[in-house]
Amino acid sequence: MVRRLSPILPAIVLAPLALAINYTADFGLAYQGGIEAWNSGHPQRLLTWTATPFFAVLMAAITRLASVDVAARTFMAIDLIVWAALLALVWSSLRDRVSPRFWWSTLVAAAIFAPAISTIFWLQPNLIVFGLALGGFALVGRRNPAAGLLIGLSVAVKPIVILLPLALLLRRETRAAGIWAIATTATLSFAGLGFLAWRAGDLTVLNPFAYLAGFLSKGRGPIAACVPENYSPVALLCRLGVEPSTAITIAVACVVVIIGWFIVRDLPTSDEPQWAVFAAACILSGLLGPIDWASYGILMAPLFLLLAYQFWRQSAPPPLWIGLGLAFVLAELVWDPLESLAQTPVPVVVVSYSAGQFSQYVVLLVWLRWRLLRRGSANTRRSMVSASTLRP
């Protein structure tokens, strides 16, 4: 009974603090975008609006139904419920597969995972869209239309897992779900543009390239381009002196897609490698665009759990465990907005952001090193088997 209830306890413990804080955070900015979407059809006129056309539809509808304060509190409650549901579903599925020590250790790590908690306190939809993508991926191969609809809805609301449909397209056994996901994303996105065109009274708003260009320009703007809070490779290059541009963004995206192709292309089709596809799509999606806030670190969670499981089951060497631990510690450095609410000194916050951005790169390098070791071990075993068959 204790193990059944434990995954939802973090959300229960956090709920009083979360609901006691009376502010609207990022949800308030999205709410203003919804007002602008309803009034003018041009939410992108706001400096802080970097969301999708379909999200504009959702926020516009919310502004018609509730005040910003009521809607923000409701949204906070939904975030907590989704977080509890994710922990419960994932660790319930692990209960009979791993040792109690591994189960408890990974649950505690998930319960204190800073990007997830930051998402809740920033009042962002990251957990919701991540949950939709996870639910959709779990249905791939069994109910491909439903899988594609959930994944497509996730991307249309907020494309933090934008590479997942493309990853599904690369593999024959998941291609149908990928097609459904892309079709759903396109349909909902054009529906969103249609809504904005209606509210604007201007058919030129239907142009998706103009909307995308506006998003890319925000990535080069003052709120995102070089700030330490932005973890994207484009922002990192900007801090190193490389001015952000559309060409740089496209070049980085191409590199990320190529890395993803190399990771996904030679994975076998059993259960565990299938989840490796999901983990790869998640972490690489965060690196794709010009904006990657620290709270998007929830996209590292599947890879953290997958590596911990593989390391535990196959007795990975200590250096890899150390690398995985270092990546997790780096991800734990940023607790905004709680840090700001606690009036943490600005230099401490800047240092934590500056170091925390490397968590995604460290865990990715650890994974690539682990895959090379596993491939080398597999080749050695095949050589030994071949040698044994040749002996007289």
C-alpha positions as CSV (number, residue, x, y, z in Angstrom):
1,M,0.0,0.0,0.0
2,V,2.8,2.4,0.9
3,R,4.5,1.9,-2.5
4,R,1.1,2.4,-4.3
5,L,0.5,5.7,-2.7
6,S,4.1,7.0,-2.6
7,P,4.2,8.4,-6.2
8,I,1.4,10.9,-5.5
9,L,2.8,12.1,-2.2
10,P,5.2,14.7,-3.7
11,A,2.3,16.5,-5.4
12,I,0.2,16.3,-2.1
13,V,3.1,17.8,-0.1
14,L,3.8,20.5,-2.7
15,A,0.1,21.5,-3.2
16,P,-0.3,23.7,-0.1
17,L,2.7,25.8,-1.0
18,A,1.9,26.0,-4.7
19,L,-1.7,27.0,-4.1
20,A,-0.8,29.5,-1.4
21,I,1.3,31.6,-3.7
22,N,-1.0,34.2,-5.3
23,Y,0.6,35.1,-8.6
24,T,0.0,34.3,-12.3
25,A,3.7,33.9,-13.5
26,D,4.0,32.6,-17.1
27,F,0.3,31.7,-17.2
28,G,-0.5,35.4,-16.8
29,L,1.6,36.3,-19.8
30,A,-0.2,33.6,-21.9
31,Y,-3.5,35.0,-20.6
32,Q,-2.6,38.4,-22.0
33,G,-1.8,36.7,-25.3
34,G,-5.2,35.1,-25.2
35,I,-6.8,38.5,-24.7
36,E,-4.8,39.9,-27.7
37,A,-5.7,36.8,-29.8
38,W,-9.4,37.4,-29.1
39,N,-9.3,41.2,-29.6
40,S,-7.0,41.5,-32.6
41,G,-5.9,38.1,-33.8
42,H,-2.3,39.1,-33.4
43,P,-1.0,37.7,-30.0
44,Q,2.5,37.8,-31.5
45,R,2.4,41.6,-31.1
46,L,3.2,41.0,-27.5
47,L,6.9,40.8,-26.8
48,T,6.4,37.8,-24.4
49,W,4.2,35.7,-26.8
50,T,6.2,32.8,-28.3
51,A,3.4,30.2,-28.4
52,T,1.6,28.4,-31.2
53,P,-1.6,29.5,-33.0
54,F,-3.6,26.6,-31.4
55,F,-2.4,27.6,-27.9
56,A,-3.7,31.1,-28.8
57,V,-7.1,29.6,-29.4
58,L,-7.1,27.8,-26.0
59,M,-5.9,30.9,-24.1
60,A,-8.5,33.0,-25.9
61,A,-11.2,30.6,-24.8
62,I,-9.9,30.7,-21.2
63,T,-10.1,34.5,-21.1
64,R,-13.8,34.2,-22.0
65,L,-14.5,31.8,-19.2
66,A,-12.6,33.0,-16.2
67,S,-10.5,35.8,-14.7
68,V,-6.7,35.5,-14.8
69,D,-6.5,34.8,-11.0
70,V,-9.1,32.0,-11.1
71,A,-7.7,30.5,-14.2
72,A,-4.2,30.6,-12.9
73,R,-5.1,28.8,-9.7
74,T,-7.1,26.2,-11.7
75,F,-4.1,25.7,-14.0
76,M,-1.8,25.2,-11.0
77,A,-4.1,22.5,-9.7
78,I,-4.1,20.8,-13.1
79,D,-0.3,20.9,-13.2
80,L,-0.1,19.2,-9.8
81,I,-2.6,16.5,-10.8
82,V,-0.7,15.8,-14.0
83,W,2.6,15.6,-12.2
84,A,1.1,13.1,-9.6
85,A,-0.5,11.1,-12.4
86,L,2.8,10.9,-14.3
87,L,4.7,9.7,-11.3
88,A,2.0,7.2,-10.4
89,L,1.8,5.7,-13.9
90,V,5.5,5.4,-14.5
91,W,6.5,4.1,-11.1
92,S,3.6,1.7,-11.0
93,S,4.8,0.1,-14.2
94,L,8.3,-0.2,-12.7
95,R,7.2,-1.8,-9.4
96,D,7.6,-5.4,-10.5
97,R,10.6,-4.9,-12.8
98,V,13.2,-3.4,-10.5
99,S,14.5,-3.9,-6.9
100,P,12.9,-1.9,-4.1
101,R,16.1,0.1,-3.7
102,F,16.2,1.2,-7.3
103,W,12.5,1.9,-7.2
104,W,12.7,4.2,-4.2
105,S,15.9,5.9,-5.3
106,T,14.5,6.8,-8.7
107,L,11.2,7.9,-7.3
108,V,12.9,10.3,-4.8
109,A,15.0,11.7,-7.7
110,A,11.9,12.3,-9.7
111,A,10.1,13.8,-6.8
112,I,12.8,16.5,-6.4
113,F,13.5,16.9,-10.1
114,A,13.9,20.7,-10.3
115,P,12.6,21.2,-13.9
116,A,9.3,19.6,-13.1
117,I,8.8,21.6,-9.9
118,S,9.9,24.8,-11.8
119,T,7.3,24.1,-14.5
120,I,4.6,23.9,-11.8
121,F,5.6,27.2,-10.1
122,W,6.1,29.0,-13.4
123,L,2.6,27.9,-14.3
124,Q,3.7,26.5,-17.7
125,P,1.9,23.7,-19.7
126,N,5.1,21.6,-20.1
127,L,3.9,18.8,-17.9
128,I,0.6,18.6,-19.7
129,V,2.0,18.5,-23.2
130,F,4.7,16.1,-22.1
131,G,2.0,13.8,-20.6
132,L,0.0,13.9,-23.8
133,A,3.1,12.9,-25.8
134,L,4.0,10.2,-23.3
135,G,0.4,8.8,-23.4
136,G,0.4,8.9,-27.2
137,F,3.8,7.1,-27.4
138,A,2.5,4.4,-25.1
139,L,-0.3,3.6,-27.6
140,V,2.0,3.5,-30.7
141,G,1.7,0.1,-32.4
142,R,-1.6,-0.7,-30.8
143,R,-3.8,2.3,-31.5
144,N,-1.9,4.4,-34.0
145,P,-4.7,6.9,-34.7
146,A,-5.2,7.6,-31.0
147,A,-1.4,7.7,-30.5
148,G,-1.0,10.2,-33.3
149,L,-3.9,12.4,-32.1
150,L,-2.4,12.7,-28.6
151,I,1.1,13.4,-29.9
152,G,-0.2,15.8,-32.5
153,L,-2.2,17.6,-29.9
154,S,0.9,17.9,-27.7
155,V,2.9,19.5,-30.5
156,A,0.1,21.8,-31.5
157,V,-0.3,23.1,-28.0
158,K,3.4,23.6,-27.3
159,P,6.0,21.9,-29.6
160,I,8.6,20.9,-26.9
161,V,8.5,17.4,-28.3
162,I,8.4,18.4,-31.9
163,L,10.9,15.8,-33.0
164,L,8.7,12.9,-31.8
165,P,6.5,12.7,-34.9
166,L,9.6,12.7,-37.1
167,A,11.3,10.0,-35.0
168,L,8.2,7.9,-35.5
169,L,8.4,8.4,-39.3
170,L,11.9,7.0,-39.4
171,R,10.8,3.5,-38.3
172,R,8.5,1.4,-40.3
173,E,6.6,-0.1,-37.3
174,T,5.8,3.4,-36.0
175,R,5.3,5.3,-39.3
176,A,1.5,5.2,-39.2
177,A,1.4,6.9,-35.8
178,G,3.9,9.5,-37.0
179,I,1.7,10.3,-40.0
180,W,-1.3,10.6,-37.7
181,A,0.7,12.9,-35.4
182,I,1.8,15.2,-38.2
183,A,-1.6,15.4,-39.7
184,T,-3.1,16.3,-36.3
185,T,-0.5,18.9,-35.7
186,A,-1.0,20.5,-39.1
187,T,-4.8,20.4,-38.8
188,L,-4.9,22.0,-35.3
189,S,-2.2,24.6,-36.3
190,F,-4.1,25.7,-39.4
191,A,-7.3,25.8,-37.3
192,G,-5.5,28.1,-34.9
193,L,-4.4,30.3,-37.8
194,G,-7.9,30.3,-39.1
195,F,-9.2,31.5,-35.7
196,L,-6.6,34.3,-35.6
197,A,-7.4,35.3,-39.2
198,W,-11.1,35.5,-38.2
199,R,-10.4,37.7,-35.2
200,A,-8.0,39.8,-37.2
201,G,-10.3,40.1,-40.2
202,D,-7.3,39.5,-42.3
203,L,-6.7,36.4,-44.5
204,T,-2.9,37.1,-44.6
205,V,-2.8,35.9,-41.0
206,L,-3.2,32.4,-42.4
207,N,0.4,32.4,-43.7
208,P,2.2,30.0,-41.3
209,F,5.6,31.1,-42.5
210,A,5.0,34.7,-41.3
211,Y,4.0,33.3,-37.9
212,L,7.1,31.1,-37.7
213,A,9.3,34.1,-38.7
214,G,7.8,36.0,-35.9
215,F,8.7,33.2,-33.4
216,L,12.3,33.1,-34.7
217,S,12.6,36.8,-34.4
218,K,11.5,36.5,-30.7
219,G,14.3,34.0,-30.3
220,R,16.7,36.7,-31.4
221,G,15.1,39.3,-29.3
222,P,16.1,40.8,-25.9
223,I,14.0,38.4,-23.8
224,A,15.7,35.2,-25.2
225,A,18.8,35.8,-27.4
226,C,21.7,35.8,-25.0
227,V,20.1,35.5,-21.5
228,P,21.6,32.8,-19.3
229,E,18.1,31.5,-18.6
230,N,17.9,30.3,-22.2
231,Y,19.5,26.9,-22.5
232,S,19.3,26.5,-26.3
233,P,22.4,26.0,-28.3
234,V,21.6,29.1,-30.3
235,A,21.6,31.1,-27.0
236,L,24.8,29.5,-25.9
237,L,26.5,30.4,-29.2
238,C,25.1,34.0,-28.7
239,R,26.8,34.2,-25.2
240,L,30.0,33.0,-26.8
241,G,29.9,35.8,-29.3
242,V,28.0,34.3,-32.3
243,E,25.1,36.6,-33.2
244,P,21.8,34.7,-33.5
245,S,20.2,34.5,-37.0
246,T,17.9,32.4,-39.0
247,A,20.8,30.7,-40.6
248,I,22.4,29.8,-37.2
249,T,19.0,28.5,-36.0
250,I,18.6,26.3,-39.1
251,A,22.2,25.1,-38.9
252,V,21.8,24.1,-35.3
253,A,18.4,22.4,-36.1
254,C,20.1,20.4,-38.9
255,V,22.8,19.2,-36.6
256,V,20.3,18.1,-33.9
257,V,18.2,16.3,-36.5
258,I,21.2,14.5,-37.9
259,I,22.2,13.4,-34.3
260,G,18.7,12.1,-33.8
261,W,18.8,10.2,-37.0
262,F,22.0,8.5,-36.0
263,I,20.6,7.6,-32.6
264,V,17.3,6.2,-33.8
265,R,18.2,4.5,-37.1
266,D,19.9,1.4,-35.7
267,L,17.8,0.8,-32.6
268,P,16.2,-2.7,-32.5
269,T,12.4,-3.0,-32.2
270,S,12.0,-4.4,-28.7
271,D,10.4,-2.5,-25.8
272,E,13.4,-0.9,-24.3
273,P,14.8,0.5,-27.5
274,Q,11.4,1.9,-28.4
275,W,11.5,4.0,-25.2
276,A,15.0,5.1,-26.3
277,V,13.3,6.6,-29.3
278,F,11.0,8.6,-27.0
279,A,13.9,9.7,-24.8
280,A,16.0,10.8,-27.8
281,A,13.1,12.7,-29.4
282,C,12.5,14.5,-26.1
283,I,16.0,15.6,-25.2
284,L,16.9,16.6,-28.8
285,S,13.6,18.6,-29.2
286,G,14.8,20.9,-26.4
287,L,18.0,21.6,-28.3
288,L,16.2,22.3,-31.7
289,G,14.9,25.8,-31.5
290,P,16.2,29.2,-30.4
291,I,14.4,29.1,-27.0
292,D,14.9,26.4,-24.3
293,W,14.1,27.5,-20.8
294,A,15.4,25.6,-17.8
295,S,12.0,24.2,-17.0
296,Y,12.1,22.4,-20.3
297,G,14.5,20.1,-18.5
298,I,11.6,17.8,-17.9
299,L,12.5,16.5,-21.4
300,M,15.6,15.0,-19.9
301,A,13.6,12.9,-17.5
302,P,12.9,9.9,-19.9
303,L,16.6,9.6,-20.7
304,F,17.6,9.9,-17.0
305,L,15.3,7.1,-16.1
306,L,16.2,4.9,-19.1
307,L,19.9,5.2,-18.4
308,A,19.5,4.5,-14.7
309,Y,17.5,1.4,-15.6
310,Q,20.0,0.2,-18.1
311,F,23.0,1.0,-15.8
312,W,21.4,-0.9,-13.0
313,R,20.4,-3.9,-15.0
314,Q,23.6,-4.3,-17.0
315,S,26.1,-3.1,-14.3
316,A,27.5,-0.1,-16.0
317,P,31.0,1.0,-15.0
318,P,31.3,3.7,-12.2
319,P,32.4,6.5,-14.5
320,L,29.1,6.3,-16.3
321,W,27.2,6.4,-13.0
322,I,29.3,9.4,-12.0
323,G,28.5,11.2,-15.3
324,L,24.8,10.5,-14.9
325,G,24.9,11.8,-11.4
326,L,26.7,14.9,-12.5
327,A,24.0,15.6,-15.2
328,F,21.3,15.2,-12.5
329,V,23.1,17.6,-10.1
330,L,23.5,20.2,-12.8
331,A,19.7,19.9,-13.6
332,E,19.0,20.5,-9.9
333,L,20.9,23.8,-9.7
334,V,18.0,26.0,-10.9
335,W,14.8,26.3,-8.8
336,D,13.4,29.4,-10.2
337,P,10.9,31.0,-9.6
338,L,11.3,29.7,-6.1
339,E,14.8,31.2,-6.0
340,S,13.5,34.6,-7.0
341,L,10.6,34.4,-4.5
342,A,13.1,33.6,-1.8
343,Q,15.2,36.6,-2.9
344,T,18.3,34.5,-3.7
345,P,21.2,36.8,-4.6
346,V,21.4,37.5,-8.3
347,P,25.0,36.2,-8.7
348,V,24.0,32.9,-7.3
349,V,21.1,32.6,-9.7
350,V,23.2,33.6,-12.7
351,V,25.9,31.0,-11.7
352,S,23.3,28.3,-11.2
353,Y,21.8,29.0,-14.7
354,S,25.2,29.2,-16.3
355,A,26.2,25.8,-15.0
356,G,22.8,24.1,-15.2
357,Q,22.5,24.5,-19.0
358,F,25.2,21.8,-19.4
359,S,23.1,19.1,-17.8
360,Q,21.5,18.3,-21.2
361,Y,24.8,18.0,-22.9
362,V,26.4,15.8,-20.2
363,V,23.5,13.3,-20.1
364,L,23.5,13.1,-23.9
365,L,27.3,12.4,-23.9
366,V,26.9,9.8,-21.2
367,W,24.3,8.1,-23.3
368,L,26.4,8.1,-26.5
369,R,29.3,6.7,-24.5
370,W,27.1,4.0,-23.0
371,R,25.8,3.0,-26.5
372,L,29.4,2.7,-27.8
373,L,30.3,0.5,-24.9
374,R,27.3,-1.7,-25.4
375,R,28.0,-1.9,-29.2
376,G,31.6,-2.9,-28.5
377,S,30.5,-5.6,-26.0
378,A,28.0,-6.9,-28.6
379,N,30.6,-7.1,-31.3
380,T,33.0,-8.9,-28.9
381,R,30.4,-11.5,-28.1
382,R,29.6,-12.0,-31.8
383,S,33.3,-12.5,-32.5
384,M,33.7,-15.0,-29.7
385,V,30.7,-16.9,-31.0
386,S,32.0,-16.9,-34.6
387,A,35.4,-18.1,-33.4
388,S,33.9,-20.9,-31.4
389,T,31.9,-22.2,-34.4
390,L,35.1,-22.3,-36.5
391,R,36.9,-24.5,-34.1
392,P,37.2,-28.2,-35.2
